[in-house]
């Protein structure tokens, strides 16, 4: 079973890399914007049904991040983000088209450039960190925050308001990884607590 699972992951990685190479080779020739982190992305539109019966359209993103100059050290990320969180994302992602859209968050801005067709897309991403947010988080956590951690905060929507809300509930001096854990697992708990207050 483990070999089958590994084979599926490798096949998916090769398909994603091939799609990104296609965009590099055939996509629109645009100058790369200045960014703190660069990488490639692939995505598909999903409309999962939640436990309460709601259906929220999402973009299921797979991202390969270059950590240093030359892209020698890479990291893979996967994240579902509601379509409504993006700016300048076309409403019809089934049509073949070049795209340029953003995810603007307190931690910074992720710019996505590439191509969509039949609800699937590929391209390049460029993350620009919000240095004011970085300073605020370093005061909160009393630790240095890396650009990669800032990207994580942006993808998970960890904001100053979110940290302040956690602190008001008695969760202080949280590390970066704990803030991300709260963003992943604790939002439902916070919503329940807000309803009781």
N, C-alpha and C positions, 0 to 999 in steps of 0.2 A: 504493500500500500504506500509506503514511504517513497519508493522509487517512482511510482505513478504520479504522486503529488509533486515530487521534485521535477519530473519531466514536464508536467503542466506549467509549473512556474518558469522553467527555462524556456519553454515554447512561447509563453506569454511575454517574457522579457525580450526574446528575439523578435517577435511580432511588433512589440512596442518600439524597439530600437529601429527596426526596418521602416516603420511608419515615420518616425522622427527623421531618419535619413532622407526619406522621400521629400519631406517638407524642406529640409536643408537644400536638397538638390533642385527641387522644382518650385518651391514656394516663392512668394514675392521677395525681391531683393531689397531689403530694408536695412538701414544702418542699425546696429544693435544699440539700444539705449544704455546709458550708464546705469550699472546695477551693482548691488553688494553681493548678490548671489545670482547665478545663471543656471539654466538647465533646460530640459526638454519635458514635454507633457503629452499625454494622450488622455482622451476622455470619451465618455459616452453618457447620454441622457438616460436617467432612470426616473421612474415615478413609483416609488415604493409606497405601500399602504402601511400606515402607522397603526398602533394598537387601538387608537380611538376612531379608526376608520378614515382619517384624513389622508389625502394623497398630496404630497409636496414634491413637485418636480425638482430633481437634483442633478448636479453634474458629478459623476463619479470620476475623479481625477487620479491618474497615476503619474508621478513626477520623478524624474531622475535629476538629481541636483549635483552640480559640479562644486566641490568644496574649495578648490584652490586653482591657481592659474594653471592652465593646461588641462584641467579636468582629470587629473590623475586619481583623485580621491572622490568617489561618487557615493551618493546615498539615494535610496529609493523611498518614496513616500506615497501613500494612498489615502485619499480623503474624499468623502462625499460632502458637497456644499450645495445648499439650496440655490436654484437659478436666480432667485430674487436678490441674492447677496452680490451678484456681479453687476458692474456698470458696463454699458455699451455691448452687452451680449445680444446678438440678433435673436429675435423671437422665433424664427424658423430655422432650426439647426439641421433640418433634413435637406435643405437646399445646398448644393455645392457652392462654397464661398470661402474667400479669405476672411479671417477674423482678427480683431484686435480688441480685447476686453480686459477689464481689471477687477481685482478683488481688493477693495480699499478697506483697511482695518486700522485700528489704533496703533498696532505695531509696525505698520508699513503697507506698501502697495505691491501687489503681485500683478505684473503686466503679462498677459498671455497673447502671443502672436502665432498665427498658424492658419489652419484650414479645417473646416467642418464639411461633412457630407453624410447623409443618411443617419444623422444623430450621433456620429462619431467624429472626433477631431484629434489633431496632432499639431505640435509646434514647439516653439521655444518659450521659456518663461524668464522673467527678469524681476527680481525682488529688490526693492529699495526700502531700507529700514528707516523708521522714524526715530531719529536720534534723541528727540525729546522724550519719547516713550521709553527708550533704552535707559536714559538717565533716571527716569521715575522708577523703573523696575529695579535698577541697581540699588536705589535707595530703599526700596521695599524689601528686596531679597538680601541686601548687603553682600552681593556677589556680582562678579562680572557676567554680563549677558552677551552671548555670542550672536553673530548674525544668523546663524542657523537656528538658535533658540528663538530669535525674533521672528524668523520665518514660521516656526512652529506656532508661536503666539498668534501670528496673523492668520494662519490656516485654521486654527482652533477658535479664533475670535476671543482670545484672552485680551481684555481691555483694562484700562485703569478703573473703569466703573465696576467691572467684574471683580477685580482684586479688592476694591473698596467694599463691595458687598460681602465678600468672604471675610474680610477683616471685621465688619460690623457683626458678623455671626461668631466671632471669636477665633477665626482661623488666621493667625498672624505669622509672620516670618516664614512664609511658604517658599520653598525652593521652586526653580523653574519646572522641574519634572512634576512636582506636586500641583502646580498651577495647571499644567496640561492635563493631569489626571482629573482634576476638578472640572475642567472644561469638557472632557470626554464623558466622565461618569457622574458628575455632580450636578449638572444643570437641572435635571429632573427633580432632584432633591431640593435644590434651591427654589424651584418653581412651587413645589409643595409647601415649603416653609413660608414663602411669600403669601400664599393663600391662607395660611393660618394666622398671619400677623394682622 
